[in-house]
Amino acid sequence: MGSLWTSPNTLLGLVLGVLTFQRPRLAPGGVIVFDRAPRGLTWLLPRLHRTAVTVGSVIVAARPVRGSLEAHERHHVLQFRTWGPFFVPAYLLLSIRYGYRRHPMEVAARRAAGEPES
């Protein structure tokens, strides 16, 4: 169910990927990654204090997606595939309550990546 369930989100992610002005690469599990060069949206991400953003099955990143960053973003892909079209509203509502650092979906992604608690 996951990929079809989140296809509207993935379509939005592809639109964001196009705004990086680069060719994507296909990663295992059907994940589409835009992480080749800091152009367009990937140039803007660090200025917004972000390294990467995941939308559906698409990861857009300001640096190569490897190691803990890959594990973190792949956890978000799993969350999107679980929540489907409800992910974005749920994420936004939880953001109001918890902010970014204590956001339950971010905490789960950091744990999945073995990142330290902060």
C-alpha positions in Angstrom: 0.0 0.0 0.0 2.7 2.5 1.0 3.9 3.9 -2.4 0.4 4.3 -3.9 -1.0 5.6 -0.6 1.6 8.4 -0.5 1.7 9.1 -4.3 0.2 12.6 -4.0 3.0 13.5 -1.5 5.6 12.0 -3.8 4.3 14.1 -6.7 4.8 17.2 -4.5 8.3 16.0 -3.6 9.1 15.6 -7.3 8.0 19.2 -7.8 10.4 20.3 -5.1 13.1 18.1 -6.6 12.7 19.9 -10.0 13.4 23.1 -8.1 16.9 21.8 -7.4 17.7 22.0 -11.1 19.5 18.6 -11.0 18.9 15.1 -12.0 17.7 12.7 -9.3 19.1 9.3 -8.5 17.0 6.3 -7.7 18.0 4.8 -4.3 17.0 1.3 -3.0 13.3 0.9 -2.0 12.1 3.3 -4.7 13.3 6.4 -3.0 14.1 9.3 -5.3 17.0 11.5 -4.1 18.1 14.9 -5.2 21.5 15.5 -3.6 24.0 16.1 -6.4 24.8 19.8 -6.0 23.8 22.8 -3.9 21.6 24.5 -6.5 18.0 25.9 -6.4 16.2 24.5 -3.4 19.3 22.5 -2.2 21.2 25.8 -2.1 18.4 27.4 0.0 18.0 24.5 2.6 21.1 25.4 4.7 20.0 29.0 4.8 16.8 27.7 6.4 18.9 25.7 8.8 17.9 22.4 7.2 20.0 19.7 5.6 17.3 17.8 3.9 13.5 17.6 3.4 11.6 14.4 2.6 8.2 14.6 0.9 6.6 11.2 0.1 9.3 9.0 -1.4 11.5 12.0 -2.4 14.5 13.2 -0.5 15.9 16.7 -1.4 19.2 17.3 0.4 21.9 20.0 0.5 24.6 17.3 0.9 25.0 13.6 -0.1 22.4 11.5 1.6 24.5 8.8 3.4 24.9 7.5 6.9 22.7 8.9 9.7 21.2 11.5 7.3 20.1 8.6 5.0 18.6 6.7 8.0 16.8 9.7 9.3 15.3 10.7 5.9 14.4 7.1 5.1 12.5 6.9 8.4 10.5 9.9 7.1 9.8 8.0 3.9 8.4 5.2 6.0 6.3 7.6 7.9 4.9 9.1 4.7 4.2 5.6 3.4 2.3 4.8 6.7 0.3 8.1 7.0 -0.2 8.7 3.3 -2.2 11.8 2.6 -2.6 12.4 6.4 1.1 12.9 7.0 1.4 16.6 6.1 -1.7 17.7 8.2 -0.6 15.5 11.1 3.0 16.8 10.9 1.8 20.4 10.9 -0.5 19.9 13.8 2.2 18.2 15.8 4.5 21.1 15.0 2.2 23.5 16.6 2.2 21.5 19.8 5.8 20.3 20.0 7.9 22.5 17.7 10.7 20.9 15.7 13.1 19.5 18.3 10.4 17.7 20.3 8.2 16.8 17.3 7.3 13.1 17.7 8.0 12.3 14.1 11.4 14.0 14.2 12.3 12.3 17.5 11.4 8.9 15.9 13.5 9.7 12.9 16.5 10.7 15.0 16.1 7.5 17.0 15.9 5.4 13.9 19.2 7.1 12.7 20.9 6.6 16.0 21.3 10.3 16.4 21.9 11.7 19.9 18.9 13.0 21.8 18.9 16.8 22.3 
